[in-house]
Amino acid sequence: MPTEAIVAHGLTKRYGKILAVDHVEMKVPAGSVFGLLGPNGAGKTTIIKVLTGLSEITEGDAWVAGFDVRHDPMHVKQNVGWVAAEVILDDDLSGWENLWLQARLQRLETWKDRAEALLKYFSLGDRRKDKVSTYSTGMRKKLEIALALLHQPQVIFMDEPTIGLDPNTRHMLWELIRGVHTEFGISVLLTSHYIEEADALCDLVSIIDRGRFVATGSPDELKSKVKADLLEIETTEPVSEARFRAIPGVADAKPQGKEWVLRVSSAEEVLPRLLSTLKPEGIRRINVEKPSLETVFLDVTGHRIGQEEGEVMDYRKFYAQMRRARQ
């Protein structure tokens, strides 16, 4: 496998007048876990679709597992796996039958030994004959990943794999992703809008906002770039930017709706000055943010990762409702 699992230059995708992916540059080292961190609608899933050849590239070039996405999409598809946010399993089939169906779809002739090994690895061997409808959420996620690994891909895409999961199942899946990455030596591209998920799992992270990469680096590198604390403040009356900037230790002040985000040298030093300048009764709320991926996102985009999005759809509940409606 080449040194880079994924390379893209000027990667762009337009849907009519909508610019979904805006001239993205990316390099994903082979054997790494690479995270795309951004809100819903930022372009994360679109990037996966163009990198896997499911959607045509508007501009730019990309290579996945050493193959040109534009000119050799079939070889790309043969060398990648995809764990989607929505359910891809057939509840009316057993675990083994789902693997059989996946093998047929991918035209795999010798797949049974691999399937047996995957079921053993994910501790599903004793439930192989049971219908997937009887599986727990964690078991379903294990089987979904097994399907993605059945044809021995070099790169696996995980698109919001923990969306809609409860915290315990989410952390179980984190351990599963770490294990798969280590055990199979596979490169992983993970999309997420969970700050803590990217921080916990990824070797490298690109923060994506409105189709553009606005920052890239390891979680520690990104956090080190925010050489300041951030103060979020909501006041009872309007306050000018100049008044905030006049406070010693305030390096920058940005409006954020009805609030302000202040970049300060030290929250401990600036807070007393802020309270002295505005008076406590003039402050409705103050929030202190120490350097984290959350502050990096807030710093480079001017808003929080979930600020402009509504409630995240739980795809699992949606598809379960659809299945019940068909019965």
Backbone bond lengths (Angstrom), bond angles and torsions (degrees), N, CA, C in turn:
res aa  C-N    CA-C-N  psi(-1)  N-CA   C-N-CA  omega(-1)  CA-C   N-CA-C  phi
1 M - - - 1.459 - - 1.518 108.93 -
2 P 1.347 118.55 143.34 1.456 120.88 179.71 1.520 112.18 -64.28
3 T 1.344 115.59 169.92 1.460 120.87 -179.16 1.517 111.91 -61.52
4 E 1.343 116.72 -36.52 1.464 121.14 177.95 1.523 110.37 -106.06
5 A 1.316 115.80 132.22 1.459 120.13 175.91 1.520 111.04 -74.45
6 I 1.324 116.49 -35.39 1.471 122.45 -179.41 1.520 108.50 -139.34
7 V 1.320 115.98 134.32 1.462 122.28 173.86 1.524 108.04 -134.18
8 A 1.319 117.00 134.87 1.463 120.84 177.01 1.518 109.50 -140.40
9 H 1.333 115.29 137.89 1.463 121.65 177.71 1.529 108.70 -126.99
10 G 1.316 115.90 119.79 1.460 120.19 177.40 1.512 113.77 61.06
11 L 1.325 117.50 28.94 1.465 121.67 -175.24 1.524 110.49 -63.17
12 T 1.329 114.97 121.08 1.462 121.08 -174.67 1.519 109.97 -136.85
13 K 1.337 115.24 138.96 1.457 120.87 176.18 1.521 109.60 -136.32
14 R 1.329 114.88 124.60 1.466 121.02 176.45 1.521 109.69 -117.82
15 Y 1.322 115.31 140.11 1.456 122.38 169.67 1.520 106.43 -114.00
16 G 1.324 115.69 93.66 1.460 118.83 -173.71 1.509 109.73 65.52
17 K 1.322 116.68 -121.91 1.465 121.48 -179.94 1.525 112.22 -89.15
18 I 1.340 116.68 -5.00 1.466 120.58 -177.99 1.527 110.03 -87.37
19 L 1.320 116.13 122.73 1.457 121.85 177.39 1.526 107.81 -93.38
20 A 1.335 116.18 99.10 1.467 121.12 -174.37 1.523 112.61 -83.58
21 V 1.349 116.96 -36.23 1.461 122.63 177.66 1.524 106.83 -131.48
22 D 1.332 115.84 126.07 1.464 121.01 -166.87 1.531 111.73 -115.06
23 H 1.345 116.49 89.57 1.460 123.39 172.09 1.533 112.47 48.97
24 V 1.309 114.87 59.02 1.466 122.26 -176.90 1.525 110.94 -81.16
25 E 1.321 115.57 136.09 1.464 122.84 171.71 1.526 107.35 -112.39
26 M 1.325 117.48 128.77 1.455 118.66 179.70 1.514 111.95 -152.79
27 K 1.323 114.92 146.86 1.463 123.19 172.86 1.522 107.76 -136.45
28 V 1.309 115.61 121.35 1.459 121.42 179.33 1.528 107.63 -109.78
29 P 1.332 118.04 109.28 1.468 119.45 -179.66 1.527 111.56 -60.73
30 A 1.315 116.17 141.73 1.463 120.57 178.33 1.524 109.80 -60.51
31 G 1.321 115.88 138.33 1.447 121.10 178.26 1.508 115.59 80.98
32 S 1.333 117.11 9.96 1.465 120.61 -178.32 1.522 111.16 -106.20
33 V 1.336 114.96 168.26 1.461 121.63 169.35 1.523 106.65 -108.42
34 F 1.324 116.00 114.37 1.458 122.60 -175.85 1.527 108.57 -109.97
35 G 1.314 116.94 129.41 1.456 120.70 -176.72 1.512 113.45 -109.85
36 L 1.323 116.33 136.77 1.453 122.65 168.08 1.518 106.89 -104.85
37 L 1.320 116.75 111.85 1.456 122.47 -174.89 1.522 109.76 -110.15
38 G 1.322 116.01 120.52 1.452 119.17 179.84 1.509 111.49 -176.31
39 P 1.321 117.46 166.98 1.470 121.25 -178.37 1.517 111.76 -73.49
40 N 1.313 116.41 170.43 1.457 121.01 173.46 1.522 109.13 -58.60
41 G 1.329 116.28 137.55 1.457 120.74 179.26 1.512 114.45 84.02
42 A 1.351 117.37 6.00 1.468 120.20 -178.39 1.522 112.51 -77.86
43 G 1.356 117.34 -18.43 1.461 120.62 -179.18 1.509 114.26 115.40
44 K 1.341 117.53 6.64 1.469 120.76 -175.58 1.526 111.98 -63.29
45 T 1.323 117.15 -52.13 1.469 120.27 -178.94 1.519 111.15 -65.95
46 T 1.326 117.34 -35.35 1.467 120.43 177.97 1.520 110.90 -61.66
47 I 1.328 117.13 -39.59 1.466 120.61 177.72 1.523 110.27 -61.52
48 I 1.329 117.34 -42.72 1.469 119.86 177.64 1.522 110.23 -62.08
49 K 1.315 117.28 -42.75 1.464 120.32 -178.03 1.525 111.77 -62.26
50 V 1.324 118.21 -40.54 1.468 119.14 -179.34 1.534 110.51 -76.32
51 L 1.335 117.70 -32.71 1.463 119.72 179.63 1.524 112.14 -71.32
52 T 1.324 117.26 -26.89 1.463 120.37 179.82 1.527 112.45 -95.59
53 G 1.323 117.10 2.68 1.457 120.44 177.67 1.511 114.10 79.86
54 L 1.332 117.69 9.70 1.463 120.49 178.88 1.520 112.01 -79.96
55 S 1.317 116.37 -18.50 1.460 121.79 177.55 1.522 107.99 -138.23
56 E 1.310 117.10 138.39 1.462 121.01 -175.83 1.530 111.59 -69.85
57 I 1.325 115.63 142.47 1.459 121.81 175.46 1.528 108.66 -75.41
58 T 1.313 116.95 131.81 1.461 120.90 177.47 1.521 110.98 -78.37
59 E 1.329 115.78 -48.18 1.466 122.26 177.26 1.521 108.53 -142.54
60 G 1.348 114.94 158.26 1.453 119.92 176.21 1.517 112.82 90.68
61 D 1.323 115.20 -175.35 1.462 122.17 -177.81 1.513 109.92 -139.31
62 A 1.327 115.18 156.47 1.460 120.30 179.31 1.515 110.13 -152.25
63 W 1.332 114.82 147.59 1.459 122.08 176.32 1.522 108.28 -130.03
64 V 1.311 116.85 134.33 1.456 122.46 178.78 1.524 108.06 -128.67
65 A 1.334 116.52 127.74 1.470 122.52 -176.60 1.522 110.98 54.51
66 G 1.320 116.80 30.61 1.453 122.11 177.87 1.506 115.34 86.54
67 F 1.335 118.47 -0.24 1.459 121.66 -177.13 1.531 110.72 -109.24
68 D 1.320 114.73 141.71 1.461 122.11 -179.36 1.528 109.65 -73.07
69 V 1.318 116.61 120.31 1.463 120.71 -176.19 1.523 111.15 -64.76
70 R 1.314 117.12 -37.67 1.476 121.03 -179.01 1.522 111.78 -68.37
71 H 1.325 115.99 -46.70 1.462 120.39 -169.07 1.525 114.75 -101.95
72 D 1.320 117.27 -12.22 1.459 119.57 -178.20 1.531 110.62 -139.95
73 P 1.338 116.84 53.51 1.478 119.50 -174.16 1.527 113.74 -64.45
74 M 1.343 118.23 -29.27 1.458 119.64 -178.48 1.532 111.51 -66.75
75 H 1.344 116.59 -40.01 1.460 119.25 177.13 1.529 110.92 -68.32
76 V 1.319 116.53 -32.99 1.466 119.63 174.95 1.529 109.47 -60.94
77 K 1.330 116.93 -49.90 1.464 121.48 -177.99 1.531 111.69 -61.35
78 Q 1.331 116.84 -33.57 1.460 120.55 -179.83 1.524 112.51 -70.99
79 N 1.325 116.46 -17.95 1.463 120.58 -173.88 1.526 114.08 -114.00
80 V 1.337 116.29 10.18 1.464 119.20 178.81 1.525 110.35 -128.13
81 G 1.324 115.25 152.74 1.458 122.58 171.36 1.520 108.52 -120.97
82 W 1.329 116.89 159.87 1.456 120.97 -176.69 1.521 109.13 -140.97
83 V 1.321 115.84 122.69 1.460 122.39 170.89 1.524 106.14 -105.59
84 A 1.326 116.58 108.20 1.456 121.21 -174.13 1.518 111.34 -85.61
85 A 1.340 115.58 163.72 1.467 120.34 176.84 1.520 110.66 -67.82
86 E 1.337 116.50 -38.81 1.454 119.98 -178.81 1.526 110.99 -83.85
87 V 1.314 116.50 161.54 1.459 122.39 -177.66 1.531 110.41 -68.95
88 I 1.338 116.97 133.11 1.468 120.42 178.83 1.526 111.47 -117.09
89 L 1.330 117.36 1.59 1.456 121.58 -177.21 1.526 111.07 -87.70
90 D 1.327 115.74 153.71 1.457 121.35 173.49 1.519 107.76 -99.02
91 D 1.330 116.27 111.84 1.461 121.09 -175.96 1.526 113.26 -65.53
92 D 1.325 117.05 -23.68 1.461 120.37 -177.93 1.521 112.87 -81.90
93 L 1.335 116.90 -7.75 1.465 121.66 178.36 1.523 109.55 -104.97
94 S 1.300 115.76 158.46 1.460 120.85 175.39 1.523 109.53 -76.87
95 G 1.340 115.77 172.08 1.454 119.44 176.47 1.517 111.70 -59.53
96 W 1.346 116.12 -44.36 1.467 119.87 179.87 1.526 111.14 -64.93
97 E 1.327 117.08 -39.69 1.464 120.29 179.89 1.518 111.67 -66.57
98 N 1.324 117.96 -32.89 1.462 120.23 174.56 1.523 110.83 -65.02
99 L 1.324 116.37 -39.79 1.461 119.97 176.59 1.529 110.71 -66.36
100 W 1.338 116.23 -41.21 1.471 120.41 177.12 1.525 111.09 -59.27
101 L 1.339 116.23 -43.94 1.461 120.36 179.94 1.526 111.05 -63.61
102 Q 1.333 115.91 -41.39 1.466 119.80 177.84 1.525 110.74 -61.81
103 A 1.333 116.67 -40.68 1.466 120.87 178.58 1.523 111.13 -63.25
104 R 1.331 116.95 -40.25 1.463 120.57 178.73 1.520 110.81 -65.45
105 L 1.334 116.25 -42.88 1.465 120.17 -179.24 1.531 111.26 -62.94
106 Q 1.322 116.16 -33.66 1.464 120.50 -178.58 1.526 112.19 -96.67
107 R 1.335 115.97 4.17 1.465 121.83 176.47 1.524 111.99 56.70
108 L 1.339 115.02 44.48 1.457 120.35 178.43 1.521 108.96 -88.47
109 E 1.317 116.90 128.54 1.460 121.41 179.93 1.526 111.40 -89.44
110 T 1.316 117.11 -43.23 1.464 121.16 179.20 1.525 108.26 -111.77
111 W 1.305 115.58 96.50 1.457 120.64 -174.65 1.528 113.35 -131.34
112 K 1.323 117.76 -16.61 1.461 120.12 -171.30 1.527 113.00 -65.97
113 D 1.330 117.25 -41.20 1.461 119.41 178.79 1.527 110.56 -63.43
114 R 1.332 115.08 -41.08 1.466 119.80 177.87 1.525 110.32 -63.69
115 A 1.323 116.89 -42.94 1.467 120.98 179.80 1.527 110.85 -62.84
116 E 1.323 116.86 -42.57 1.462 121.35 178.61 1.529 109.96 -60.45
117 A 1.333 116.09 -44.12 1.459 120.55 -178.56 1.529 111.11 -64.93
118 L 1.324 116.16 -39.95 1.467 119.89 179.99 1.527 111.08 -67.31
119 L 1.332 117.27 -42.09 1.466 120.14 178.19 1.531 110.45 -62.13
120 K 1.331 116.92 -39.08 1.462 120.53 178.08 1.520 110.14 -66.69
121 Y 1.338 117.23 -43.95 1.463 120.87 -178.66 1.527 111.39 -61.13
122 F 1.339 116.27 -40.35 1.461 120.32 -177.86 1.538 112.89 -91.30
123 S 1.332 116.58 11.58 1.476 122.17 177.41 1.524 111.69 56.42
124 L 1.331 116.11 43.01 1.463 121.60 179.19 1.530 112.45 -115.79
125 G 1.331 116.29 3.56 1.459 119.53 -175.00 1.520 114.02 -57.55
126 D 1.331 117.42 -38.95 1.453 119.70 -177.38 1.526 113.41 -79.28
127 R 1.350 116.21 -5.43 1.463 120.41 178.28 1.531 111.92 -114.92
128 R 1.310 116.78 14.09 1.463 121.36 -174.12 1.525 112.84 -61.18
129 K 1.348 118.00 -31.44 1.459 121.24 -176.97 1.534 112.69 -92.24
130 D 1.324 116.60 -4.86 1.463 120.52 -178.95 1.528 111.09 -83.16
131 K 1.316 115.22 145.18 1.464 119.36 176.37 1.527 109.98 -62.68
132 V 1.321 115.51 143.89 1.454 120.77 -179.21 1.527 111.18 -63.91
133 S 1.315 117.45 -24.12 1.467 121.32 178.30 1.526 111.68 -61.11
134 T 1.343 116.85 -19.22 1.467 120.37 179.45 1.527 112.17 -94.55
135 Y 1.321 117.86 -1.03 1.464 122.05 -176.92 1.530 110.37 -79.76
136 S 1.320 115.96 149.30 1.460 121.34 170.99 1.531 109.08 -74.37
137 T 1.327 116.14 168.49 1.468 119.89 178.68 1.520 111.25 -59.07
138 G 1.337 116.77 -43.05 1.458 119.84 179.48 1.515 112.64 -63.05
139 M 1.335 117.39 -39.39 1.461 121.39 178.46 1.519 110.63 -65.96
140 R 1.311 115.98 -38.67 1.476 119.59 179.28 1.528 110.72 -63.36
141 K 1.341 116.17 -41.70 1.461 119.11 179.30 1.528 110.51 -65.30
142 K 1.331 116.91 -38.43 1.460 119.77 176.99 1.525 110.76 -61.06
143 L 1.325 116.73 -43.40 1.460 120.18 -179.12 1.526 110.71 -67.72
144 E 1.318 117.40 -38.38 1.470 120.13 177.19 1.529 110.95 -59.39
145 I 1.326 116.41 -43.14 1.466 119.89 179.01 1.530 110.29 -68.36
146 A 1.327 117.27 -37.33 1.472 120.54 177.05 1.521 110.52 -59.89
147 L 1.327 117.33 -41.78 1.468 120.96 178.06 1.519 110.71 -61.89
148 A 1.340 115.99 -40.44 1.467 119.94 -178.88 1.521 111.67 -68.54
149 L 1.342 117.10 -25.02 1.468 121.07 -177.77 1.523 113.24 -95.78
150 L 1.322 117.90 -5.84 1.466 121.45 -170.97 1.526 112.39 -58.08
151 H 1.319 118.45 -39.32 1.472 120.78 -176.50 1.533 112.48 -92.50
152 Q 1.332 116.57 15.22 1.464 123.21 175.72 1.531 112.42 56.85
153 P 1.327 116.70 59.31 1.472 119.73 179.49 1.520 111.59 -72.04
154 Q 1.320 115.72 160.79 1.460 121.30 175.21 1.522 111.60 -89.42
155 V 1.330 115.72 -27.24 1.465 121.43 -178.38 1.522 108.14 -131.55
156 I 1.335 116.58 136.57 1.456 119.52 175.82 1.528 109.18 -122.58
157 F 1.318 115.18 132.21 1.464 121.85 177.96 1.524 108.26 -99.99
158 M 1.322 116.67 128.51 1.462 121.66 177.04 1.523 107.94 -119.50
159 D 1.312 115.11 106.58 1.466 121.17 -174.33 1.528 109.79 -96.99
160 E 1.333 115.85 104.38 1.471 121.54 -178.92 1.540 110.42 48.48
161 P 1.324 118.59 54.46 1.472 119.80 -172.15 1.519 114.52 -66.70
162 T 1.341 118.15 -19.74 1.466 119.50 -176.47 1.523 112.86 -108.14
163 I 1.333 117.54 10.52 1.456 119.68 -177.95 1.535 110.05 -63.54
164 G 1.316 115.76 134.40 1.456 120.89 177.79 1.514 115.13 80.29
165 L 1.347 117.56 0.75 1.464 120.00 -179.08 1.527 110.60 -89.40
166 D 1.309 116.59 150.66 1.456 120.10 175.10 1.527 108.58 -72.74
167 P 1.351 118.22 159.66 1.471 120.94 -174.92 1.522 114.45 -54.54
168 N 1.336 118.22 -40.18 1.460 120.01 -178.44 1.526 111.68 -65.52
169 T 1.342 116.65 -44.12 1.458 120.34 178.94 1.521 110.71 -67.43
170 R 1.321 115.87 -35.90 1.468 120.03 178.41 1.517 110.85 -61.83
171 H 1.326 117.37 -45.60 1.462 119.75 179.58 1.531 111.48 -68.56
172 M 1.326 117.20 -32.81 1.458 120.15 174.41 1.521 109.99 -61.54
173 L 1.342 116.26 -41.44 1.455 119.97 -179.38 1.523 111.23 -68.79
174 W 1.331 117.47 -33.16 1.462 119.61 175.31 1.529 110.18 -58.27
175 E 1.331 116.42 -46.56 1.457 119.99 179.11 1.522 110.76 -63.38
176 L 1.318 116.30 -35.40 1.457 121.25 178.60 1.528 110.86 -64.98
177 I 1.326 116.66 -43.39 1.468 121.08 -179.96 1.527 110.00 -64.46
178 R 1.330 116.42 -42.91 1.470 119.44 177.08 1.530 110.64 -59.93
179 G 1.330 115.72 -42.77 1.457 119.96 -178.90 1.512 112.63 -65.37
180 V 1.326 116.91 -44.11 1.467 121.40 179.58 1.523 110.18 -62.24
181 H 1.317 115.75 -43.00 1.466 120.47 -179.93 1.523 110.90 -61.00
182 T 1.326 116.18 -42.59 1.465 120.64 -177.96 1.530 111.52 -76.30
183 E 1.336 116.72 -47.50 1.464 121.57 -174.47 1.525 112.85 -65.58
184 F 1.335 116.44 -41.98 1.464 120.24 -174.36 1.532 113.26 -101.90
185 G 1.332 117.37 -1.98 1.457 121.08 178.30 1.512 112.83 57.94
186 I 1.318 115.50 37.17 1.455 120.52 -172.61 1.530 110.60 -100.56
187 S 1.317 116.73 146.54 1.461 121.83 175.58 1.527 108.58 -82.50
188 V 1.328 116.42 136.93 1.456 121.40 -176.34 1.518 109.98 -123.05
189 L 1.331 115.86 129.18 1.463 120.60 167.88 1.519 106.63 -110.35
190 L 1.323 114.88 117.61 1.459 122.40 -173.45 1.521 109.56 -115.24
191 T 1.324 117.30 127.46 1.462 119.63 172.90 1.520 108.46 -103.54
192 S 1.326 115.29 144.75 1.456 119.02 -178.29 1.523 109.97 -161.61
193 H 1.327 115.71 155.14 1.461 119.53 166.85 1.525 109.93 -116.67
194 Y 1.346 115.64 14.32 1.455 121.09 175.28 1.526 109.15 -96.45
195 I 1.333 116.16 113.21 1.457 121.64 -178.09 1.525 111.15 -55.90
196 E 1.335 117.00 -48.62 1.457 120.89 -174.68 1.522 111.84 -66.75
197 E 1.332 116.96 -26.71 1.458 120.85 179.28 1.523 110.92 -68.95
198 A 1.320 116.09 -46.62 1.465 120.26 178.67 1.523 110.69 -63.51
199 D 1.325 116.30 -39.66 1.461 120.96 -179.40 1.518 110.89 -65.26
200 A 1.335 117.20 -38.56 1.461 121.64 -175.23 1.522 113.13 -77.84
201 L 1.341 117.70 -32.33 1.463 120.51 -167.97 1.522 115.27 -107.07
202 C 1.324 117.90 -28.34 1.468 119.79 -163.72 1.524 114.10 -95.90
203 D 1.337 114.42 137.76 1.463 120.54 171.29 1.521 109.80 -75.12
204 L 1.327 115.88 -40.06 1.463 122.88 177.66 1.518 108.93 -132.22
205 V 1.325 115.79 147.63 1.453 121.66 179.55 1.527 109.26 -133.25
206 S 1.328 115.62 134.57 1.465 120.41 168.11 1.521 107.68 -112.01
207 I 1.317 116.03 124.65 1.460 120.81 175.54 1.523 107.38 -85.25
208 I 1.331 115.84 123.72 1.451 121.33 -177.20 1.524 109.79 -116.25
209 D 1.314 116.07 133.65 1.459 121.51 -179.19 1.520 108.25 -144.38
210 R 1.332 115.70 121.97 1.470 121.85 179.64 1.529 111.52 55.14
211 G 1.339 115.70 42.06 1.456 120.94 174.19 1.511 115.99 82.83
212 R 1.334 117.32 1.12 1.469 120.24 -177.49 1.512 110.89 -120.20
213 F 1.347 115.48 144.82 1.458 120.52 171.58 1.526 107.44 -80.92
214 V 1.322 116.89 120.59 1.461 120.09 -177.05 1.525 112.05 -107.13
215 A 1.325 117.64 -11.35 1.461 121.58 175.84 1.518 108.62 -166.12
216 T 1.338 116.41 143.18 1.464 121.52 179.33 1.522 109.30 -142.76
217 G 1.314 116.89 139.35 1.459 121.96 177.07 1.507 109.81 164.93
218 S 1.321 116.52 179.64 1.456 119.45 173.11 1.524 107.80 -70.04
219 P 1.342 118.43 158.31 1.463 118.99 177.56 1.528 112.81 -53.06
220 D 1.333 117.60 -41.66 1.467 119.93 179.76 1.524 111.57 -67.28
221 E 1.338 116.59 -39.90 1.469 119.55 178.56 1.524 111.33 -63.10
222 L 1.321 116.32 -43.23 1.460 119.71 -179.96 1.524 111.13 -64.26
223 K 1.327 116.08 -42.89 1.467 119.15 179.91 1.528 111.73 -66.11
224 S 1.318 116.77 -32.18 1.465 119.60 -179.32 1.523 112.26 -70.28
225 K 1.340 116.66 -20.40 1.470 119.80 179.72 1.528 112.00 -73.11
226 V 1.325 115.56 -21.93 1.460 118.89 178.50 1.523 107.07 -88.98
227 K 1.320 116.49 83.62 1.462 121.42 -176.34 1.525 109.67 -85.30
228 A 1.312 114.97 50.46 1.458 119.75 -177.83 1.514 108.77 -167.37
229 D 1.335 114.77 164.21 1.454 120.73 170.14 1.518 108.22 -94.97
230 L 1.299 116.21 156.94 1.461 120.80 176.48 1.524 109.25 -115.76
231 L 1.316 114.92 135.96 1.455 121.58 175.57 1.519 108.57 -116.15
232 E 1.309 115.91 123.66 1.460 121.11 171.46 1.522 107.56 -97.79
233 I 1.317 116.87 127.24 1.454 119.77 -176.20 1.524 111.04 -135.68
234 E 1.311 115.80 133.91 1.456 122.36 174.69 1.526 107.47 -117.12
235 T 1.324 116.21 125.94 1.464 121.20 -176.30 1.522 111.19 -107.34
236 T 1.317 115.16 160.22 1.466 119.77 179.39 1.519 111.67 -78.53
237 E 1.343 115.97 -22.66 1.459 121.20 178.85 1.524 109.53 -132.90
238 P 1.346 118.19 156.54 1.462 120.53 179.23 1.531 112.34 -58.27
239 V 1.342 115.47 139.24 1.458 122.18 176.79 1.522 107.76 -128.89
240 S 1.309 116.97 136.38 1.460 120.46 -177.33 1.520 111.11 -79.29
241 E 1.324 115.38 155.92 1.465 120.83 176.61 1.519 110.64 -60.70
242 A 1.325 116.06 -39.68 1.466 120.55 -178.63 1.526 111.37 -60.36
243 R 1.335 116.69 -36.92 1.459 119.41 -179.57 1.516 111.49 -66.68
244 F 1.330 116.49 -39.62 1.465 119.43 176.61 1.526 110.74 -65.62
245 R 1.328 116.23 -44.95 1.458 120.33 -176.14 1.532 112.27 -65.95
246 A 1.313 116.53 -23.10 1.462 120.34 179.93 1.530 112.89 -73.85
247 I 1.339 116.88 -13.73 1.459 120.84 179.75 1.529 109.01 -76.66
248 P 1.331 119.19 123.81 1.467 120.79 179.58 1.524 111.42 -55.74
249 G 1.327 115.64 132.33 1.463 121.49 179.80 1.510 114.54 97.56
250 V 1.339 118.13 -11.28 1.462 122.13 176.87 1.520 108.43 -89.26
251 A 1.342 116.32 112.24 1.465 120.73 -177.77 1.522 112.37 -88.27
252 D 1.337 116.74 -28.36 1.464 119.44 -176.56 1.521 108.33 -156.90
253 A 1.316 115.96 153.22 1.464 122.14 178.21 1.517 108.34 -141.96
254 K 1.341 116.04 122.36 1.460 121.06 -178.71 1.528 109.66 -123.87
255 P 1.332 117.13 132.99 1.472 118.65 175.15 1.517 110.63 -71.52
256 Q 1.322 116.56 143.07 1.462 122.67 178.51 1.524 106.97 -139.90
257 G 1.325 115.68 85.72 1.458 119.74 -175.06 1.511 110.35 65.36
258 K 1.326 116.78 -122.91 1.460 121.70 178.22 1.528 112.18 -87.73
259 E 1.328 116.25 0.95 1.456 121.18 -176.11 1.525 110.55 -114.79
260 W 1.332 114.61 174.67 1.457 122.28 173.54 1.525 108.73 -125.84
261 V 1.319 116.06 146.31 1.457 122.24 172.70 1.519 107.17 -113.59
262 L 1.330 115.75 118.07 1.455 121.18 -178.65 1.523 109.90 -107.23
263 R 1.320 116.42 130.13 1.467 120.92 171.50 1.519 106.65 -92.38
264 V 1.323 116.12 121.23 1.466 120.00 -174.43 1.523 110.58 -127.80
265 S 1.324 115.61 154.13 1.465 120.57 -179.16 1.517 111.43 -66.41
266 S 1.323 116.48 -39.17 1.459 122.22 179.08 1.513 108.73 -156.27
267 A 1.329 116.22 122.33 1.462 119.43 -178.66 1.525 110.94 -61.43
268 E 1.340 116.33 -38.34 1.459 120.09 -178.78 1.522 112.15 -62.56
269 E 1.338 116.68 -35.39 1.465 120.29 -178.78 1.529 112.14 -81.75
270 V 1.332 115.90 -36.03 1.470 119.41 -172.93 1.526 112.09 -82.65
271 L 1.326 118.26 -32.12 1.468 120.36 -176.72 1.530 112.88 -54.56
272 P 1.348 120.41 -47.78 1.471 119.04 178.43 1.532 112.77 -59.57
273 R 1.342 116.93 -38.14 1.465 120.39 178.88 1.517 110.68 -67.16
274 L 1.343 115.38 -38.76 1.460 120.04 179.59 1.531 110.73 -64.74
275 L 1.322 115.86 -43.75 1.462 120.05 179.92 1.531 111.09 -67.19
276 S 1.311 116.28 -31.48 1.458 120.30 178.19 1.526 111.28 -72.31
277 T 1.325 115.87 -36.04 1.463 120.50 -177.85 1.525 112.18 -74.76
278 L 1.346 116.16 -44.21 1.463 119.92 -173.47 1.522 113.82 -97.19
279 K 1.329 117.47 -17.85 1.457 122.63 -175.10 1.536 110.10 71.62
280 P 1.300 117.55 135.58 1.470 122.08 -176.00 1.520 114.14 -54.33
281 E 1.345 117.11 -37.96 1.461 119.04 -177.95 1.524 112.79 -67.91
282 G 1.331 117.04 -15.57 1.459 120.20 179.19 1.525 113.57 -90.48
283 I 1.328 115.70 0.87 1.466 120.70 -177.73 1.520 109.48 -113.21
284 R 1.321 116.31 122.57 1.459 121.11 178.88 1.533 111.26 -86.74
285 R 1.346 116.93 -37.22 1.466 120.49 -176.67 1.509 110.49 -157.53
286 I 1.328 116.30 141.44 1.465 122.29 173.45 1.525 108.20 -132.96
287 N 1.331 115.84 136.06 1.461 121.22 176.23 1.524 108.59 -131.02
288 V 1.316 117.07 129.46 1.464 122.30 -179.54 1.521 109.14 -101.42
289 E 1.331 116.27 129.64 1.467 121.97 178.64 1.522 109.26 -119.66
290 K 1.323 115.69 116.46 1.451 120.87 171.99 1.536 108.75 -82.92
291 P 1.343 118.77 160.00 1.468 120.66 -177.23 1.524 113.22 -51.70
292 S 1.323 116.76 124.50 1.460 124.76 178.31 1.526 106.05 -157.88
293 L 1.321 116.88 174.55 1.466 118.54 175.49 1.524 111.02 -63.30
294 E 1.323 116.50 -28.76 1.466 120.29 176.30 1.532 110.43 -63.25
295 T 1.344 116.55 -44.31 1.463 118.97 179.65 1.523 110.89 -70.76
296 V 1.339 116.72 -33.13 1.468 119.22 175.60 1.524 109.54 -60.62
297 F 1.343 116.58 -48.81 1.466 120.25 179.60 1.519 111.03 -60.56
298 L 1.311 116.57 -45.54 1.458 121.03 179.56 1.516 110.84 -62.68
299 D 1.337 116.31 -38.74 1.459 120.80 -177.54 1.526 112.13 -68.36
300 V 1.330 117.54 -41.98 1.467 120.05 -173.84 1.531 113.48 -87.01
301 T 1.343 116.59 -20.79 1.468 119.03 -178.07 1.522 113.77 -110.35
302 G 1.333 116.32 -22.54 1.459 119.57 -178.56 1.511 113.82 85.62
303 H 1.342 117.55 3.27 1.462 120.03 177.39 1.511 109.08 -149.52
304 R 1.324 115.64 162.54 1.455 120.60 177.79 1.522 110.54 -76.76
305 I 1.328 115.51 160.26 1.458 119.52 -172.83 1.516 112.54 -65.38
306 G 1.330 118.71 -29.60 1.457 120.45 -179.42 1.505 114.01 -107.10
307 Q 1.324 116.55 7.58 1.458 119.90 -171.72 1.518 113.88 -66.15
308 E 1.342 117.12 -35.10 1.451 119.90 -172.92 1.515 113.22 -104.57
309 E 1.347 116.89 12.94 1.448 119.09 -178.60 1.513 109.68 -119.98
310 G 1.305 115.91 153.87 1.452 120.14 177.97 1.514 110.03 -84.50
311 E 1.284 115.98 -163.60 1.456 120.75 179.79 1.521 109.57 -64.78
312 V 1.335 116.47 136.17 1.455 121.75 -178.94 1.522 109.68 -73.18
313 M 1.312 116.86 130.12 1.460 120.54 178.28 1.515 110.61 -66.89
314 D 1.309 116.18 133.11 1.460 121.46 173.44 1.524 106.87 -88.38
315 Y 1.320 115.85 97.44 1.457 120.84 -175.71 1.523 111.69 -61.42
316 R 1.322 117.48 -34.19 1.457 119.62 -177.57 1.520 110.88 -64.11
317 K 1.326 117.34 -43.99 1.458 120.61 178.01 1.530 110.59 -65.72
318 F 1.339 116.15 -38.48 1.459 120.02 -179.52 1.521 110.97 -62.16
319 Y 1.334 117.16 -47.65 1.468 120.39 -178.38 1.521 111.29 -70.10
320 A 1.339 116.76 -33.10 1.464 119.00 175.98 1.528 110.22 -63.03
321 Q 1.328 117.18 -41.20 1.460 121.35 177.84 1.528 111.08 -64.03
322 M 1.328 116.94 -38.73 1.453 121.42 178.87 1.529 110.52 -64.83
323 R 1.346 116.21 -40.79 1.466 119.39 179.99 1.528 110.79 -65.56
324 R 1.345 115.69 -41.93 1.469 118.69 178.80 1.518 111.47 -64.09
325 A 1.326 116.60 -34.65 1.460 120.79 -179.18 1.522 111.53 -67.01
326 R 1.354 116.34 -28.41 1.456 120.19 -178.73 1.527 112.05 -79.81
327 Q 1.346 116.27 -18.29 1.473 119.31 -175.00 1.527 111.78 -80.74
